[in-house]
Structure formats: structure tokens, C-alpha cells
Amino acid sequence: MLVLGVFARRKRILRMFVLMLLGVVGLSSVVQANRMTTISSATPIGGITAQPTFGAQNSYADVVNRVAPAVVTVQSERRVRAAEQFPFMNDPFFRDFFGERFRNMPREPQERLQRGLGSGVIVRADGYLLTNHHVVDGSVNIRVELSDRRTYTAKVVGSDPPSDLALLKVEASGLPVLALGDSDRVRVGDVVLAVGNPLGVGQTVTLGIISAKGRSTGLSDGSFEDFLQTDAPINTGNSGGALVNTNGELIGINSQILSPSGGNIGLGFAIPANMAKSVMDQLLKTGKVRRGMIGVNIQPITSDLASSLGLPEVRGAIVSGVQPDGPAERAGIRRGDVILKLNGMPISDSNALRNQVARTQPGTEVTLTLLRDNREQDVRVTLGELPSERGRAAGEDGAGRGSDRGKLGLGLEPLTPQLAGRLNLPSNIQGLIVTEVDPVGPAAEAGVRQNDVIEEVNRQPVRSIADLEAAIQRSGTRPVLLLINRGGASIFLTVRPRQ
């Protein structure tokens, strides 16, 4: 009995110990769970507050529902002349030689209809819509199909090749409209949706971000480009469609892609909505677009140019030529001036300046901030009107003789009236004609070409090889600034001489 009693007491003690142990473990688990829950909400860890993690937005269906009805398919037809399969059969001799079988063959190439496909955006409920100029260029018949399958015949109100925009009109009312957003407020990294009809498969929505702003591809007519770049997939047929933000506002008209294969590789470009609105308003009012003009040739500031000119920043646009009796000349602007601001707003590069001036109406007075002789000054310019067709001087023919001048990798000789006449250059040009270019020399790398005329080196006129060599010597280790006349047009180039 004594043994049994001792055993019973020990059994009770062991049971109590186990229960206490289980209680401690359970309490520890609860505390740990509470601690994890607290940390996931917001608990300072090492001085850093951990914030709750929320998943990215998993649906843009509401945005698409608002946007999609205002994006349309644009079908166009244009007449094209088919190539002749047997052009020699127009010659009577061959027709007689080959006999009756060939007498009934068509003498002239036949016309056929070529069909095109693009997209468009309804911008007014009474039937006005925007698309690309290249979607409807040369069309004899344009049909617009809405997302609900209604189809209308459209006419071109106006078209603007330099911006690649066109305004169409259909006879309808009460149409769904896509509101225009402020493209100037778009930021790199903003989420965007591209809506259109790629490859004719039907209305399609793709997702991406704004990859860059102020892009220029050099593919548009007139080079008035200020593209929004996006990685939202854009393909053939998306041209003229909508690029919208997550508020459902139109921020761009999809226009181009860059691709070695012709398919999407994430380099898509859209015309900003603010540019589209300006063009649309003018097309509505007059059927054409008027653009302002300063009357200068400009080029961007490179790092070497900034170094040669003593600029603290690589920004602005340098004046490489001034139109005689143009607005700039009347305002006192000179070749070599650097334009830093327009109406107090900094100019990032020559493309930005060209676009800002172009979208300002002719006759408007603007203030340009210039850098001249290392000193800023303001000049007031009354803008002229940019002609709709602009010619380009050319002069790539002719040859010369000379010897390599070492530090630049050029063959040079003084420009004579006879040489100027042979190259169709203006009679008042003086300098050194480039007769040879070392293909691996520093001048070739900088873009100097045969038959270029070097008028100035580091802002000083040069008339002889000795003038050139002296100017290079004075530059020391800095890049040499050359004023080049190429076919009658002036440009600045910087060359780093061999040491």
C-alpha cells in the first residue's frame, strides 16, 4: 500500500508537470503568432517600419469598359497601279513578232484597290475622330467600325503629315467619347493601356508603362516628333488607336513601332494628347495646321560641344545658321548663339525647341534666352510661319586633292571660286574644302565628309592650312569646334584631334 501510494503521488506530480509544460508551449505559440501578426501590420524592426504588402491591381476591366466603345477600327481603300508583267509588249515590234496570242494582252498596267487597316479614337460625340495620317493617306474610301459593329462611311476633315495625324468625320451623333488627358503630366513609369485592332483580329487591349518621354525616331514626315514611348504591345493595325492612363483618359495616339522584324519588341511610340489636341483644333477650324518659325538652323548640344563652348550643362540648342531677313536675323540672333530658354522655360535639346516653336502660332512674340560670349541675354522674336514644304540643299558631288593633315585625319585645300562653282556652293563662302577623309580618323568619327567646307575653327575664320593648325594648337586637349558648310547649310561639329 505504501508503495502504491508513493507511485500514485509520483504519477500525479508527473501529470501536473506535463500539463504545465503544455501550457507554456501553447502560450509561447500564441505570443509568437501575435508577434508575427503585429510585424506584418507595422512594427519597427531595426528602426524601419514594415508596411503591409498589398498585391498589384489585378484588373483594369472598369477602365476598359469605359474606354473600349470610343476606340474604332478604320478600314481604308486606295487605288494603286499594278506592276507590268510584260512591259516590252507595249512595243508594236514585239507584239507583231509574238503574233495573235499577245495582241489581246493589256497595254497599260491595271489599277487595283489596296486595303489598309488601322484604328481611331472618337473625340467628339457628333462624329469626329482622330487617327494617323498614314492610315488614311491617299484613300478613296474610308469605313469606320465601332466596337458594337455599327459601320459608317468617313470623310477626311484634314490631315497633317508632319505630326502624322488626321481628323475624320462620320455622320452620327451621341457617340461614345474618350476624354483627352494632359500628356504633359504623364510620368515615366505610369501604367498605360493600348487599345486598337492589331492585325485585324478585333479590338485588343494590352498593358505596359510609359518607358520614356520626348522621343524622336526620325521616321515621321517633318520630324515634329515628341513621342511617348511605351512597352505596351503595339502591332500593325494599332496605328491611330488609343493609349490611355488608368483613369481612362486619352494620353496618346499610337503611331509607330521600332522593330527589326516588324513585330512588337516593346518599343512603341504614341503622339502626345496635347499635340493631338492642338492639331485637331486647327484642322477643325481651318482644315490645315500653321506652325511658328524662328528662321534658324539648330542642332543639339553634345558633351563635346558643351565643353568647347564652356557650358556648365549639356542642354539647349546651338544656332548653326540664320535665315537671311528672317525673324531671327531681325531680332539680332547670330550663328553660334546657344538658345537656353523659350519664354523662361528651359530647353532640353533642339527637338524640344523645334516642337515648342512649331506649336506656337505665327505672329506670336516670344522671348528667347541666349548664351553669347559666356553671357546670357534675352531677345524678343516675332515668329514667322513655317512653309508647308521645305527644300533641302544638297551638294555631295565633286572631288578634290590634298594631303592628310595628321591631327584631324583630313585632306584640305583652300576653297577657290572655281571649286565653289563646281560644287554649287554660294559665292560668299570662304574656308577650307575637305578633299580627303581618313575613314579611321577623328574627323570621320565626328561626321566630317568629303566636300565639306570648314569655315571656322573655335569661332575663328580659317582661310589656310596654317590658320587651321594654329587654331588646333591653341585648343590644347579640348575638342575643336568646327563650323562646317555642307551643301549650303551650316552645322557645328566637334573633333578631338590626335595627340
KEFILO-219100 format. One record per residue (C-alpha): residue in three letters; residue number from 1; x, y, z. Coordinates in Angstrom, 2 decimals. Each point is the difference from the previous one (the first is absolute). Example, Ala and Ser with C-alpha at 12.3 -4.5 7.8 and 13.67 -1.06 7.14 Angstrom:
ALA, 1, 12.30, -4.50, 7.80
SER, 2, 1.37, 3.44, -0.66
END
This chain:
MET, 1, 0.00, 0.00, 0.00
LEU, 2, 2.83, 2.33, 0.84
VAL, 3, 1.65, -0.76, -3.29
LEU, 4, -3.27, 0.54, -1.86
GLY, 5, -0.54, 3.34, 1.75
VAL, 6, 3.45, 1.26, -0.91
PHE, 7, -0.53, -1.05, -3.59
ALA, 8, -3.38, 1.79, -0.14
ARG, 9, 1.55, 3.21, 1.34
ARG, 10, 2.78, -0.17, -2.53
LYS, 11, -2.52, -0.59, -2.77
ARG, 12, -2.00, 3.09, 1.04
ILE, 13, 3.16, 2.10, 0.15
LEU, 14, 1.06, -1.19, -3.47
ARG, 15, -3.46, 0.79, -1.40
MET, 16, 0.12, 3.52, 1.45
PHE, 17, 3.49, 0.54, -1.44
VAL, 18, -1.17, -1.08, -3.48
LEU, 19, -3.02, 2.29, 0.18
MET, 20, 2.17, 2.94, 1.05
LEU, 21, 2.43, -0.73, -2.84
LEU, 22, -2.80, -0.11, -2.56
GLY, 23, -1.36, 3.29, 1.33
VAL, 24, 3.36, 1.74, -0.37
VAL, 25, 0.43, -1.29, -3.56
GLY, 26, -3.52, 1.10, -0.94
LEU, 27, 0.49, 3.45, 1.48
SER, 28, 3.28, 0.35, -1.88
SER, 29, -1.73, -0.93, -3.27
VAL, 30, -2.72, 2.57, 0.58
VAL, 31, 2.55, 2.69, 0.77
GLN, 32, 2.03, -0.89, -3.08
ALA, 33, -3.12, 0.03, -2.19
ASN, 34, -1.01, 3.39, 1.40
ARG, 35, 3.51, 1.29, -0.57
MET, 36, -0.05, -1.16, -3.66
THR, 37, -3.39, 1.56, -0.53
THR, 38, 1.18, 3.27, 1.51
ILE, 39, 3.16, 0.06, -2.10
SER, 40, -1.97, -0.57, -3.20
SER, 41, -2.16, 3.00, 0.83
ALA, 42, 2.55, 2.62, 1.04
THR, 43, 2.70, -0.62, 2.57
PRO, 44, 3.32, 1.84, 0.24
ILE, 45, 2.82, -2.38, -0.90
GLY, 46, 3.44, 1.44, 0.45
GLY, 47, -1.43, 3.51, -0.27
ILE, 48, -1.94, -0.79, -3.23
THR, 49, -3.77, -0.29, 0.00
ALA, 50, -1.19, -3.03, -1.98
GLN, 51, -3.07, 0.88, -2.04
PRO, 52, -2.68, -2.46, -1.06
THR, 53, 0.46, -1.48, -3.46
PHE, 54, -2.91, 0.48, -2.37
GLY, 55, -0.24, -1.76, -3.36
ALA, 56, 0.12, 2.03, -3.24
GLN, 57, -3.30, 0.88, -1.60
ASN, 58, -1.19, -3.22, -1.58
SER, 59, -2.63, 1.40, -2.35
TYR, 60, -0.47, 3.01, -2.27
ALA, 61, -3.37, -1.19, -1.22
ASP, 62, -1.83, 3.13, 1.17
VAL, 63, 2.44, 2.24, -1.89
VAL, 64, -0.30, -2.15, -3.14
ASN, 65, -3.81, 0.07, 0.20
ARG, 66, 0.08, 3.81, -0.09
VAL, 67, 2.68, 0.29, -2.67
ALA, 68, -0.72, -2.78, -2.49
PRO, 69, -3.25, 1.37, -1.54
ALA, 70, 1.82, 3.17, -1.13
VAL, 71, 2.78, -1.88, -1.84
VAL, 72, -0.88, -0.98, -3.56
THR, 73, 1.38, -1.96, -2.95
VAL, 74, 0.88, 2.04, -3.09
GLN, 75, -0.11, -1.82, -3.34
SER, 76, 1.36, 1.86, -3.01
GLU, 77, 0.26, -0.61, -3.73
ARG, 78, 2.40, 1.65, -2.41
ARG, 79, 0.54, -0.45, -3.71
VAL, 80, 3.41, -1.33, -0.99
ARG, 81, 1.39, -0.83, -3.42
ALA, 82, 1.09, -3.60, -0.40
ALA, 83, 3.48, -0.62, -1.38
GLU, 84, 0.28, -1.01, -3.65
GLN, 85, 0.86, -3.67, -0.48
PHE, 86, 1.04, 0.38, -3.66
PRO, 87, 0.90, 3.67, -0.55
PHE, 88, 1.69, -0.75, -3.33
MET, 89, -3.39, -0.98, -1.48
ASN, 90, -0.82, 3.71, -0.30
ASP, 91, 2.50, 0.06, -2.84
PRO, 92, -1.84, -0.69, -3.34
PHE, 93, 3.03, -1.89, -1.31
PHE, 94, -0.20, -2.61, 2.76
ARG, 95, -3.78, -0.24, -0.26
ASP, 96, 0.25, -0.73, -3.73
PHE, 97, 2.89, -2.39, 0.55
PHE, 98, -1.80, -2.13, 2.61
GLY, 99, -3.24, -0.12, -2.03
GLU, 100, -3.68, -0.13, 0.83
ARG, 101, 0.43, -1.61, 3.42
PHE, 102, 1.40, 3.24, 1.33
ARG, 103, -2.17, 2.50, -1.80
ASN, 104, -2.71, -0.16, 2.67
MET, 105, 2.37, 0.50, 2.92
PRO, 106, -0.63, 3.30, 1.88
ARG, 107, 2.29, 2.78, -1.16
GLU, 108, -0.23, 2.02, 3.21
PRO, 109, 0.43, -1.17, 3.60
GLN, 110, -3.33, -0.57, 1.75
GLU, 111, -1.17, 1.88, 3.07
ARG, 112, -1.07, -1.91, 3.08
LEU, 113, -1.31, 0.86, 3.45
GLN, 114, 2.41, -0.40, 2.89
ARG, 115, -1.61, -0.43, 3.40
GLY, 116, 1.47, 1.33, 3.22
LEU, 117, -0.89, -0.48, 3.63
GLY, 118, 0.51, 2.24, 3.01
SER, 119, -1.73, 1.34, 3.07
GLY, 120, -1.52, 3.29, 1.11
VAL, 121, -1.31, 1.83, 3.06
ILE, 122, -3.34, 1.80, 0.24
VAL, 123, 0.66, 3.43, 1.53
ARG, 124, -3.40, 1.67, -0.54
ALA, 125, -3.46, -1.47, 0.39
ASP, 126, -1.13, 1.56, -3.32
GLY, 127, 2.28, -2.32, -2.01
TYR, 128, 3.55, 1.41, 0.01
LEU, 129, 2.86, -2.42, 0.53
LEU, 130, 3.79, 0.05, -0.08
THR, 131, 2.28, -2.45, -1.77
ASN, 132, 3.41, -0.02, -1.66
HIS, 133, 0.65, 1.77, -3.29
HIS, 134, 1.70, -3.11, -1.37
VAL, 135, -3.13, -2.08, 0.68
VAL, 136, -2.15, 2.04, -2.42
ASP, 137, 2.61, 1.59, -2.30
GLY, 138, -1.15, -0.23, -3.63
SER, 139, -3.22, -1.83, 0.88
VAL, 140, -3.03, 0.15, -2.29
ASN, 141, -2.29, -1.81, 2.42
ILE, 142, 0.10, -0.06, 3.81
ARG, 143, -2.24, -2.09, 2.23
VAL, 144, -0.16, 0.25, 3.80
GLU, 145, -1.23, -2.93, 2.07
LEU, 146, -1.00, 0.50, 3.63
SER, 147, 0.45, -2.59, 2.73
ASP, 148, -3.73, -0.82, -0.22
ARG, 149, 0.43, -0.84, -3.75
ARG, 150, -1.71, 3.16, -1.29
THR, 151, 1.76, 1.19, -3.15
TYR, 152, 0.18, 3.50, -1.51
THR, 153, 1.57, 1.60, -3.04
ALA, 154, 2.52, 2.64, 1.04
LYS, 155, 1.42, 3.05, -1.72
VAL, 156, 3.31, 1.72, 0.69
VAL, 157, -0.47, 3.40, 1.63
GLY, 158, 3.73, 0.68, -0.09
SER, 159, 3.30, -1.81, 0.08
ASP, 160, 3.42, 1.09, 1.27
PRO, 161, 2.98, -2.06, -1.24
PRO, 162, 2.62, 1.69, 2.24
SER, 163, -1.77, -1.17, 3.16
ASP, 164, -1.45, -3.16, -1.64
LEU, 165, -3.52, 0.92, 1.13
ALA, 166, -3.30, 0.09, -1.86
LEU, 167, -3.50, 1.10, 1.04
LEU, 168, -2.96, -2.00, -1.36
LYS, 169, -3.76, 0.63, 0.12
VAL, 170, -2.88, -2.45, -0.08
GLU, 171, -3.67, 0.96, -0.19
ALA, 172, -1.14, -1.10, 3.43
SER, 173, -0.86, 1.46, 3.39
GLY, 174, 0.03, -1.14, 3.58
LEU, 175, 3.17, -1.99, -0.51
PRO, 176, 2.15, -1.14, 2.94
VAL, 177, 2.91, 2.40, 0.54
LEU, 178, 3.46, -0.45, 1.48
ALA, 179, 1.02, 2.97, 2.14
LEU, 180, 3.40, 1.56, -0.74
GLY, 181, 2.44, -0.02, 2.89
ASP, 182, 2.95, 2.33, 0.63
SER, 183, 2.98, -1.78, -1.55
ASP, 184, 2.42, 2.53, 1.53
ARG, 185, -0.80, -1.47, 3.41
VAL, 186, 0.79, -3.57, -1.05
ARG, 187, 2.99, -1.46, 1.85
VAL, 188, 2.45, -2.69, -0.97
GLY, 189, -1.18, -3.14, 1.80
ASP, 190, -3.75, 0.77, -0.23
VAL, 191, -2.14, -3.02, -0.90
VAL, 192, -1.73, 0.29, -3.39
LEU, 193, -2.32, -2.03, -2.21
ALA, 194, 0.19, -0.17, -3.80
VAL, 195, -3.32, -0.62, -1.75
GLY, 196, -0.40, -0.72, -3.71
ASN, 197, -0.50, -2.69, -2.63
PRO, 198, 3.40, -1.62, -0.66
LEU, 199, 0.24, -2.13, -3.17
GLY, 200, -3.79, 0.07, -0.35
VAL, 201, -0.61, -2.53, 2.80
GLY, 202, -2.50, 2.34, 1.69
GLN, 203, 0.17, 2.54, 2.78
THR, 204, 2.91, -0.83, 2.30
VAL, 205, 1.26, 1.51, 3.25
THR, 206, 3.64, -0.25, 1.10
LEU, 207, 1.75, 1.20, 3.15
GLY, 208, 3.34, 1.74, 0.60
ILE, 209, 1.63, 3.09, 1.42
ILE, 210, 1.31, 3.30, -1.33
SER, 211, 3.62, -0.83, -0.80
ALA, 212, 1.17, 3.50, -0.99
LYS, 213, -1.23, 3.43, -1.09
GLY, 214, 1.05, 2.45, -2.70
ARG, 215, 1.23, -2.72, -2.36
SER, 216, 0.86, 0.63, -3.66
THR, 217, 0.33, -2.93, -2.44
GLY, 218, 0.66, 1.98, -3.19
LEU, 219, -2.65, -2.00, -1.89
SER, 220, -2.76, 2.62, -0.23
ASP, 221, -0.38, 2.53, -2.79
GLY, 222, 1.30, 3.33, 1.28
SER, 223, 1.58, -1.37, 3.18
PHE, 224, -2.46, 1.75, 2.35
GLU, 225, 0.31, -2.88, 2.42
ASP, 226, -0.51, 0.04, 3.75
PHE, 227, -0.99, -3.62, 0.55
LEU, 228, -1.02, -1.77, 3.16
GLN, 229, 1.87, -3.31, -0.05
THR, 230, -1.72, -3.06, 1.43
ASP, 231, 0.60, -3.72, 0.35
ALA, 232, -3.73, -0.74, -0.28
PRO, 233, -0.14, -2.40, -3.00
ILE, 234, -0.85, 1.89, -3.21
ASN, 235, -0.19, -1.70, -3.39
THR, 236, -1.18, 0.70, -3.56
GLY, 237, -3.60, 1.20, 0.20
ASN, 238, 0.50, 1.77, 3.34
SER, 239, 0.97, 3.19, -1.87
GLY, 240, -2.44, 2.78, 0.87
GLY, 241, -1.26, -1.82, 3.09
ALA, 242, -0.07, 1.16, 3.59
LEU, 243, 2.63, 0.08, 2.70
VAL, 244, -1.86, 0.66, 3.26
ASN, 245, 0.92, 0.39, 3.65
THR, 246, -1.63, -1.86, 2.87
ASN, 247, -2.56, 2.80, 0.33
GLY, 248, -1.27, -0.84, -3.47
GLU, 249, 1.32, 3.23, -1.57
LEU, 250, 1.57, 0.17, -3.45
ILE, 251, 3.66, 0.95, 0.41
GLY, 252, 1.28, -1.03, -3.45
ILE, 253, -0.81, -1.17, -3.52
ASN, 254, 1.97, -3.16, -0.79
SER, 255, 2.10, 0.67, -3.08
GLN, 256, 3.22, -1.97, -0.46
ILE, 257, 2.06, -2.97, 1.06
LEU, 258, 3.70, -0.67, -0.36
SER, 259, 0.78, -3.62, -0.79
PRO, 260, 2.45, -1.93, -2.19
SER, 261, -2.71, -2.57, -0.69
GLY, 262, -3.03, 2.27, -0.40
GLY, 263, -1.62, -1.44, 3.13
ASN, 264, -0.19, 1.33, 3.53
ILE, 265, 3.21, -0.10, 2.06
GLY, 266, -1.10, 2.51, 2.63
LEU, 267, 0.94, 3.20, -1.87
GLY, 268, -3.28, 1.75, -0.75
PHE, 269, -0.57, 3.72, -0.50
ALA, 270, -3.10, 2.15, 0.45
ILE, 271, -0.69, 3.61, -0.96
PRO, 272, -0.70, 1.96, 3.23
ALA, 273, -3.62, 0.99, 0.55
ASN, 274, 0.92, 3.69, 0.39
MET, 275, 1.60, 0.05, -3.46
ALA, 276, -2.98, -1.90, -1.41
LYS, 277, -2.43, 2.52, 1.52
SER, 278, 1.90, 2.96, -1.49
VAL, 279, 0.02, -1.59, -3.46
MET, 280, -3.65, -1.03, 0.29
ASP, 281, -1.16, 3.49, 0.99
GLN, 282, 1.76, 1.53, -3.02
LEU, 283, -1.30, -2.64, -2.40
LEU, 284, -3.53, 0.60, 1.30
LYS, 285, 0.32, 3.74, -0.42
THR, 286, 1.85, 0.36, -3.32
GLY, 287, 0.73, -3.50, -1.32
LYS, 288, 3.76, 0.56, 0.25
VAL, 289, 2.71, 0.50, 2.62
ARG, 290, 2.09, 3.17, 0.31
ARG, 291, 3.33, -0.14, 1.82
GLY, 292, 2.28, 2.68, 1.34
MET, 293, 3.56, 0.49, -1.22
ILE, 294, 3.05, 1.84, 1.36
GLY, 295, 2.01, -0.22, -3.22
VAL, 296, 3.12, -1.82, 1.23
ASN, 297, 1.75, -3.30, -0.49
ILE, 298, 0.59, -1.67, 3.35
GLN, 299, 1.74, -3.08, 1.30
PRO, 300, 0.19, -1.64, 3.43
ILE, 301, 2.69, 0.74, 2.56
THR, 302, 2.26, -3.01, 0.45
SER, 303, 2.45, -0.55, 2.81
ASP, 304, 2.89, 1.05, -2.26
LEU, 305, -1.87, 3.11, -1.18
ALA, 306, -0.75, 0.95, 3.60
SER, 307, 3.68, -0.41, 0.83
SER, 308, 1.09, 2.09, -2.99
LEU, 309, -2.50, 2.75, 0.78
GLY, 310, 0.67, 0.00, 3.74
LEU, 311, -3.57, -0.99, 0.90
PRO, 312, -0.55, -1.30, 3.53
GLU, 313, -2.79, -2.36, -1.19
VAL, 314, -0.65, -2.07, -3.11
ARG, 315, -3.29, 1.62, -1.00
GLY, 316, -1.46, 2.51, -2.42
ALA, 317, 0.36, 0.38, -3.77
ILE, 318, 2.79, 1.69, -1.93
VAL, 319, -0.80, 2.22, -3.00
SER, 320, 1.98, -1.30, -2.98
GLY, 321, -1.58, 2.31, -2.58
VAL, 322, -2.29, 3.03, -0.21
GLN, 323, -2.53, 0.50, -2.80
PRO, 324, 0.66, 3.28, -1.83
ASP, 325, -2.63, 2.63, 0.83
GLY, 326, -1.83, -2.52, 2.19
PRO, 327, -1.45, 0.54, 3.48
ALA, 328, 3.23, -1.04, 1.74
GLU, 329, 2.21, 2.30, -2.05
ARG, 330, -2.36, 2.93, 0.56
ALA, 331, 0.16, -0.73, 3.75
GLY, 332, 3.81, 0.01, -0.04
ILE, 333, 0.58, -3.73, 0.49
ARG, 334, 3.37, -1.15, -1.32
ARG, 335, 1.59, -3.24, -1.06
GLY, 336, 1.66, -1.60, 3.02
ASP, 337, -2.58, 1.27, 2.50
VAL, 338, -1.25, -2.68, 2.38
ILE, 339, -3.75, 0.12, 0.68
LEU, 340, -0.56, -0.96, 3.65
LYS, 341, -3.62, 1.01, 0.70
LEU, 342, -3.26, 0.80, -1.78
ASN, 343, -2.30, 2.34, 1.96
GLY, 344, 1.97, -0.83, 3.13
MET, 345, -0.36, -3.77, -0.37
PRO, 346, 3.29, -1.94, -0.30
ILE, 347, 0.70, -1.67, -3.35
SER, 348, 1.29, -3.55, 0.40
ASP, 349, 1.07, -0.54, -3.61
SER, 350, -0.54, 1.12, -3.60
ASN, 351, -2.99, -2.32, -0.53
ALA, 352, -1.82, 1.48, 3.00
LEU, 353, 0.66, 3.54, -1.27
ARG, 354, -1.25, -0.85, -3.49
ASN, 355, -3.22, -1.51, 1.39
GLN, 356, -0.71, 2.88, 2.36
VAL, 357, 0.51, 2.60, -2.72
ALA, 358, -2.01, -2.01, -2.53
ARG, 359, -3.06, -0.22, 2.24
THR, 360, 0.04, 3.79, 0.55
GLN, 361, -2.05, 1.98, -2.50
PRO, 362, 1.78, 2.18, -2.59
GLY, 363, 0.02, 3.66, 0.99
THR, 364, 0.45, -0.79, 3.69
GLU, 365, 2.79, 1.85, 1.78
VAL, 366, 2.21, -2.25, 2.12
THR, 367, 3.02, 0.58, 2.22
LEU, 368, 3.13, -2.05, -0.61
THR, 369, 2.80, -0.20, 2.56
LEU, 370, 3.34, -0.25, -1.79
LEU, 371, 3.53, -0.72, 1.08
ARG, 372, 2.44, 2.18, -1.95
ASP, 373, 3.62, 0.59, 0.96
ASN, 374, -0.61, -1.80, 3.32
ARG, 375, -2.76, 2.45, 0.92
GLU, 376, -3.77, -0.61, 0.05
GLN, 377, -2.29, 2.49, -1.66
ASP, 378, -3.68, 0.14, -0.97
VAL, 379, -1.25, 0.85, -3.49
ARG, 380, -3.57, 0.36, -1.19
VAL, 381, -0.94, -1.69, -3.27
THR, 382, -3.25, 0.26, -1.97
LEU, 383, -0.50, -3.44, -1.52
GLY, 384, -0.42, -0.46, -3.73
GLU, 385, -2.00, -2.80, -1.63
LEU, 386, 1.70, -3.23, -0.89
PRO, 387, -0.58, -0.88, -3.68
SER, 388, -1.86, -3.26, -0.53
GLU, 389, 2.67, -1.21, -2.41
ARG, 390, 3.65, 0.49, 0.82
GLY, 391, 2.82, -0.68, -2.42
ARG, 392, 3.36, -1.33, 1.04
ALA, 393, 3.27, 1.08, -1.53
ALA, 394, 2.21, -2.82, -1.25
GLY, 395, 3.54, -0.06, -1.22
GLU, 396, 1.72, -3.34, 0.28
ASP, 397, 1.69, -0.13, -3.43
GLY, 398, 3.47, 1.06, -1.03
ALA, 399, 3.46, -0.98, 1.14
GLY, 400, 3.15, 1.76, 1.01
ARG, 401, 3.59, -0.70, 0.76
GLY, 402, 2.23, 0.64, 2.95
SER, 403, 1.92, -1.78, 2.69
ASP, 404, -0.86, -1.43, 3.40
ARG, 405, 0.52, 2.61, 2.72
GLY, 406, 0.70, -2.41, 2.81
LYS, 407, -1.86, 1.21, 3.07
LEU, 408, -3.45, 0.09, -1.64
GLY, 409, 0.45, -2.65, -2.64
LEU, 410, -1.01, 2.32, -2.86
GLY, 411, 1.30, 1.05, -3.38
LEU, 412, -0.67, 3.72, -0.44
GLU, 413, 0.56, 2.85, -2.42
PRO, 414, -1.24, 3.59, -0.16
LEU, 415, -3.38, 0.44, -1.64
THR, 416, 0.31, 1.84, -3.32
PRO, 417, -2.81, 1.62, -2.01
GLN, 418, 0.47, -2.72, -2.61
LEU, 419, -0.46, -2.78, 2.58
ALA, 420, -3.00, 1.77, 1.53
GLY, 421, -1.62, 0.28, -3.42
ARG, 422, 0.63, -3.65, -0.78
LEU, 423, -1.60, -1.05, 3.29
ASN, 424, -2.92, 2.44, -0.37
LEU, 425, 0.95, 1.81, 3.20
PRO, 426, -0.93, 3.63, 0.72
SER, 427, 2.63, 2.40, -1.31
ASN, 428, 0.48, 1.69, 3.39
ILE, 429, 1.24, -3.15, 1.77
GLN, 430, 3.65, -0.01, 1.02
GLY, 431, 2.05, -2.64, 1.75
LEU, 432, 1.66, -3.37, -0.56
ILE, 433, -1.52, -2.69, -2.21
VAL, 434, 0.26, -3.59, 1.27
THR, 435, 1.57, -2.04, -2.81
GLU, 436, 0.74, -3.21, 1.90
VAL, 437, -1.27, -1.61, 3.20
ASP, 438, 1.96, -2.65, 1.84
PRO, 439, -2.74, -2.60, 0.73
VAL, 440, 1.54, -0.85, 3.38
GLY, 441, 0.99, 3.58, 0.89
PRO, 442, -1.60, 2.24, 2.66
ALA, 443, -1.70, 2.25, -2.59
ALA, 444, -1.75, -2.97, -1.63
GLU, 445, -1.16, -1.16, 3.42
ALA, 446, -1.44, 3.49, 0.62
GLY, 447, -1.94, -0.09, -3.30
VAL, 448, 2.15, 2.16, -2.29
ARG, 449, -0.49, -0.90, -3.67
GLN, 450, 1.79, 0.55, -3.26
ASN, 451, -0.95, 3.35, -1.62
ASP, 452, -0.90, 1.55, 3.36
VAL, 453, 1.33, 3.53, 0.36
ILE, 454, 1.60, 0.93, 3.34
GLU, 455, -0.85, 3.68, 0.48
GLU, 456, 1.00, 0.47, 3.64
VAL, 457, 2.04, -1.76, 2.67
ASN, 458, -0.83, 0.89, 3.60
ARG, 459, -2.07, 2.99, -1.20
GLN, 460, 2.92, 1.40, -2.05
PRO, 461, -0.08, 0.15, -3.84
VAL, 462, 2.57, -2.19, -1.77
ARG, 463, 1.29, 0.69, -3.49
SER, 464, 3.14, -2.14, -0.05
ILE, 465, 1.48, -3.20, 1.36
ALA, 466, 2.18, 2.15, 2.29
ASP, 467, -3.14, 1.63, 1.49
LEU, 468, -1.42, -3.46, 0.73
GLU, 469, 3.19, -1.33, 1.56
ALA, 470, 0.38, 3.07, 2.20
ALA, 471, -3.58, -0.31, 1.24
ILE, 472, 0.50, -3.69, 0.82
GLN, 473, 3.19, 0.85, 1.85
ARG, 474, -1.81, 2.59, 2.14
SER, 475, -2.71, -2.54, 0.94
GLY, 476, 2.43, -2.16, 1.90
THR, 477, -1.80, -3.12, 1.24
ARG, 478, -3.51, 1.41, -0.50
PRO, 479, -2.20, -1.09, -2.95
VAL, 480, 0.24, 2.23, -3.07
LEU, 481, -3.24, 1.73, -1.02
LEU, 482, -0.42, 0.06, -3.79
LEU, 483, -2.56, 2.02, -1.94
ILE, 484, -0.73, -2.08, -3.09
ASN, 485, -1.84, 1.08, -3.12
ARG, 486, -1.58, -3.03, -1.62
GLY, 487, -1.82, 0.64, -3.24
GLY, 488, -0.85, 3.56, 1.04
ALA, 489, -1.21, -0.91, 3.51
SER, 490, 2.14, 0.68, 3.10
ILE, 491, 0.54, -2.45, 2.86
PHE, 492, 2.32, -0.16, 3.01
LEU, 493, 2.12, -3.09, 0.61
THR, 494, 2.49, -0.74, 2.76
VAL, 495, 3.17, -1.99, -0.67
ARG, 496, 2.52, -1.31, 2.49
PRO, 497, 3.37, 0.35, -1.78
ARG, 498, 2.61, -2.70, 0.18
GLN, 499, 2.58, 0.77, 2.68
END
